[in-house]
Amino acid sequence: MPNRTTFAAITLVAGMTCAASGADAFMAYVSNEKDNSVTVVDTVTGAVVKTLPVGQRPRGITISHDGKFIYLCASDDDTIEVIDTETHEIVGQLPSGPDPELFVLSPDGKTLYVANEDDNLVTVIDIESRDVLAEIPVGVEPEGMGISPDGKTMVNTSETTNMAHFIDTDSHEITDNVLVDSRPRFAEFKPDGSEVWVSAEIGGTVSVIDNDSREVKHKITFEIAGLRSEAIQPVGVRITADGKKAYVALGPANRVAVVDTATYKVEKYVLVGQRVWQLAFTPDQKTIISTNGVSNDITFIDVATDEPVQSVTVGSMPWGVVVSPK
């Protein structure tokens, strides 16, 4: 993998392969867990546009579907901050419950589902009214949050219970509990809603759950020459819009696995920064960005070639990342 100096040269020569043109200038927002900031990065130039001071221990981060607001889990402040993407100012808060870690926004953009790690609840928040609609008891240490494309089913993963909880978004009731491997951290639906992919950090696997039967239909494992199995710890998962490829962040393995979703075979391991946590696509699906917690940077990966294109230094211990929709 090229070093950062080489990356800079690639950026100049290749004209930022990670984005097609200036017309495709999306902004990436990176939550930095240790220095209580969000770094704003231009995905075309790779330049850091701004660093925003935020609440304590920022982790989960997402954006409204119209791109106007960032929602950020300020975990140690027990709140969700709302940031205006034009002014970069905090313009409000949402009542998250204790220790919000990750969340997912409903397809219609009206509801936020929040994992509260300390009290074993999923909090359901109405975005417009800023009211708590429900608190759903789940397993111990909830973290991963995924929602079906039709918005009817939400999945929470509980790290200590080792389960994926399927929750009906109308009734706010758990309909199914699926046992997965140790310390599940993330849940991602395929775009057609047929499967949910759940990463297990300590188990070292990704469980592929059939959304109809609610049974594990396949377990994806990872092997990297020269690395002990315990160093391969799947966390963030993202699947391309066409449903053909999945990307899995492998924690201290410092790699992102590229998986064929039809065969469940690992096609490639992409070397990125140290301790890769989360992933986000640019809206044009040409680039996927990884947050590398220990090396304090993010890496841009070209989706067409599955090669790293550029790394950009951000804040201390980058955790989450989201990219503006326009």
Secondary structure, DSSP 8 states (H G I E B T S, - for coil): ---HHHHHHHHHHHT-TTSSSGGG--EEEEEETTTTEEEEEETTT--EEEEEE-SSSEEEEEE-TTSSEEEEEEGGGTEEEEEETTT--EEEEE---SSEEEEEE-TTSSEEEEEETTTTEEEEEETTTTEEEEEEE-SSSEEEEEE-TTSSEEEEEETTTTEEEEEETTTTEEEEEEE-SSSEEEEEE-TTSSEEEEEETTTTEEEEEETTT-SEEEEEE---TTS-GGG-----EEE-TTSSEEEEE-BTT-EEEEEETTT--EEEEEE-SSSEEEEEE-TTSSEEEEEETTTTEEEEEETTTTEEEEEEE-SSSEEEEEE---
